[in-house]
Amino acid sequence: MAAQVQQEMALDPVGDSVRDREIGVEQEHLDRVYQRLEEKIHEAEFLMNDAAQRGQVGTPGALAERDAQVFRAGIHLNRLNNEFEDFLFGRIDLLQGKDGKKGPDGAYTAVEPAEGAVRPDNTADIAETLHIGRIGVLDAEYAPLVIDWRAPAAAPFYRSTPVDPGRVVRRRVIRSKGRKVLGVEDDLMRPELKATLAGNELPVIGDGALMAALGQARSHTMRDIVASIQAEQDLVIRAPAASVTYVEGGPGTGKTAVALHRAAYLLYQDRRRYAGGILIVSPTPLLVAYTEGVLPSLGEEGQVAIRAVGSLVDGAEATQYDTPAVARAKGSYRMLKVLRQAARGALETPGTPGGNSASAPAGQLSTGQLSFGDEETEAGEEEGDGSRAPAATPTRLRVVAFGRRLELEAPELDRIRNNALSGTAPVNLLRPRARKLLLDALWSRSGAGSRHTDPELAAELRSSFDEDVSSEDAFIAFLDAWWPELTPRAVLAAMADERRLGRWARRILNPGEVRRVARSLKRDGLSVHDVAMLDELEAIVGTPTRPRKKRDLDPLDQLTGLEELMPQREETQRERAERLAQERTEYAHVIVDEAQDLTPMQWRMIGRRGRHATWTVVGDPAQSSWSHPDEAAEARDEALGSRPRRRFTLTVNYRNPAEIAALAAKVLALAMPGSESPRAVRSTGVQPRFVTAVPAGGAAGGAAGGQGSGGAREALSKTVREEAARLLDQVDGTVGVVVAMNRRGEAARWLAGLGDRVVALGSLEAKGLEYDATVVVSPAEIADESPAGLRVLYVALTRATQQLTIVSAARDEPDADGVPDLLRD
Ligand SMILES: Nc1ncnc2c1ncn2[C@@H]1O[C@H](COP(=O)(O)OP(=O)(O)OP(=O)(O)O)[C@@H](O)[C@H]1O
């Protein structure tokens, strides 16, 4: 593996003067690039002005030409203005290639060196030097000054390893800020070679760009890894998109980073195709916030919507977490059956017609965090929502037609309803059928059918009968009450009634589950799992399609990719995602991050958004917080369909130092015996620290099984705060304090006043995030939270890039060194 070899490779130490000289060499190149960019900006501005003038000519030909020019100029200006910062980051020095063919970017295309490129005495000349950046820049003679990182010519920058170097002799990462080169880091791919460039020996600077990148302090937002993508990651990023790209890898192997870079790569490869939109599904709003800056830093954003799984449904945003038992019931396939029953049952249920907003979401939390529903607040037995006084479902239809009074009684109405429901169409779409069956029954009751033998006259009579009856107020009112137009929210609200839910979920959920689910649906705000239920209900009841929002007509809209250019640049990622979601129900490519956590109901929801899409699915079964992996795998396979899969495994942990990875591996062995941990790429020499929270004059904090007495709580709060403060002193970046979900509120209070480098997180929220240092509070509490608790603990233990402190409470049964029972050898 490249990273390991790089680490083991001894690089020649060089003096400062050589380093300065090499920085100078790169500075000269960067100056040339900037000069060229400025020329292009002038060109672009000229084009814009010129185009504006041509617009005044007014002939269709001149207008079309103006549009095309504005389009091209817009591309230049946007890219240049956006990517001036740090856009040149790499360089490769290459041997002579096998043939002399050049690609469209002006670089030679050969991957392997020419015979004789390396002389028998292991000397060689560098035949080509390429600089790699966020966009491609050609000089005035169309020679490449910078190669776009996604272009084929840039692939050797990422793919080349000392084991399989191809033409690459030296790979250099250039660190720059604005117009200034700050440093260079080299990796030699052919260390055995004595190579010369323009007659001078090729110097090697630094100890590898990867290690430099990994050692940097973390902030609250993820950085791109474009300068140091590793070979096994590059294979995933550039995998052909014809099918399903399926990626597994342990914590810290770069799955999220790779998924984001893949989105940028796909857009570069085939912008027209992906103008249909790329959807990235993330498990939490926190992870969305953490990752949403990466694509803009790669020059891509307009076509990509990053959304949390709890905000995939228009107008719904999850603000609650369900308890594990409720989540299990709501997320499983069983819920699908319940929802189907509920949708039909809601028809017969007074007070559920559309527009009922009993389950409208509560105000959204500004932090992007979800709150945790507490099912243990079992205050009083529920009696339905007394504030609503629903009208009763009508049991008799009475109309006057052709001067006669006609009636249908309850048994007949039931028969008609059952008959109408025997179709498979969504309930709302069955309403016209029910209406027709009612008219049929009334017609036959009227006896008018036997009055004419002439079929034409009979048909005429029937049609005027239908017209008469259906325009009668009594009939209209009856139909609205008897077959109301359902909305997903109204059905969900109806399910909050325990008695009804019990009926609809008979032999599907047990009584305990019915009680908990009904109770959870009563509180304000939607949970992540409610959102998937709403989406399913939308499919079941068939919401009438809203008329498409008409956008302002703009002649430039014809040109693919324009949206990302000019006027909308002010949009935030969130606004853009919302706009994309409103305009689209389906995407051209769907990327699922942390796929191991999705429930069957969530897979169904995401599957509906990618029915014709290609997919990239990344995940790690060992980090799954869902308790029924087989059921989820079945739902996943249904969502992905029969498309062929291309499987990849990422094997190197770039996040955790070996010391932390070794501790996490103990939990992995308990959670999933026999699974392999990814190999940590570096070591810091700092062992995880164990601390016991001891109440003054008592045993370790926290009574077993509970959240602890006052003294124990105080000890825990004090210890955690002290440890967080200690870590804040030791690292430059962020500190995350991970607690069991039901301690989130108090943990935030423990840390009050320590500043914004430290955050408190519930165990489920830690997913995908990382910090310079973490404090994991009471591993046993986290492990006992749910059937998947050990895997959730594994996630918590693998968030730190530098230091980890474990704080034990009584439930952890720590030994004299503070090591909890769970983490002992
Ligand atoms: N090639 C690389 N160069 C520099 N940093 C990298 C590279 N690959 C991964 N990283 C860094 O390693 C860390 C972990 O990456 P990422 O979050 O994508 O991993 P993950 O596999 O999604 O982890 P998890 O499963 O725990 O969520 C990030 O800080 C990322 O920037």
The ligand as a Gaussian input file, in Angstrom:
#p B3LYP/6-31G(d) Opt

LIG

0 1
 N       -5.844000      10.502000       1.042000
 C       -6.028000      11.250000       2.095000
 N       -5.250000      12.335000       2.330000
 C       -5.439000      13.111000       3.427000
 N       -6.385000      12.877000       4.331000
 C       -7.188000      11.822000       4.147000
 C       -7.061000      10.953000       3.024000
 N       -8.011000      10.002000       3.115000
 C       -8.712000      10.261000       4.221000
 N       -8.213000      11.355000       4.837000
 C       -8.693000      11.968000       6.065000
 O       -9.029000      10.944000       6.967000
 C      -10.158000      11.325000       7.729000
 C      -11.224000      10.274000       7.621000
 O      -11.854000      10.356000       6.364000
 P      -13.411000      10.085000       6.204000
 O      -14.163000      10.828000       7.219000
 O      -13.738000      10.262000       4.780000
 O      -13.416000       8.523000       6.586000
 P      -14.641000       7.532000       6.669000
 O      -14.171000       6.251000       6.084000
 O      -15.837000       8.150000       6.083000
 O      -14.768000       7.369000       8.225000
 P      -16.012000       6.914000       9.111000
 O      -16.466000       5.582000       8.589000
 O      -15.435000       6.800000      10.460000
 O      -17.031000       7.980000       9.008000
 C      -10.587000      12.690000       7.194000
 O      -10.001000      13.688000       7.994000
 C       -9.999000      12.727000       5.828000
 O       -9.754000      14.037000       5.410000

